[in-house]
Amino acid sequence: MPFAFSFSALDVEIQDKYSNPLSVYTVHWRYTATDDDDPPHVASMIGTTSVKWEPDDPAFIPYADLTQATIQSWVESDPNVDIEAMQESLLAQIQEEVEPTHETMRGDELPWNEGDGD
């Protein structure tokens, strides 16, 4: 099953205390799983990853030179991001869509509303 990161936003300091222009400090991400069914079942989760820079850090990448691959490597190296656990959770969400074990009852399905037409 394919899993993929997407990145919706980057929080940046316009100029950080080390005079690095547009220094990223937070990455906003979404991790998505899609099965091969037609139509496909999709599950996703969102999160953020903090990025910290030290003065004169040789790993600092200017904002204009950032790539999605670089951002993804930051997220994947975050010790708070457990890719295996995230994949297990997304697979469970998709399995619940395919073979539901829970349902939310509302409106006419509620015992006190049966036959009310609401």
BELVEN-V580418 format. One line per field, one symbol per residue. psi: psi as a letter, one per 30 degrees, with the letter a starting at -180 (. if undefined). Layout:
BEGIN
psi->???
END
This chain:
BEGIN
psi->kkkkkljflkkkkejlfggjkijkfkkklkkkkklgljllkkklllllkkkkklkgkffkkkeffkleeeeeeeeffkffjjeeeeeeeeeeeeeeeeikflkkklbffkeffkffg.
END
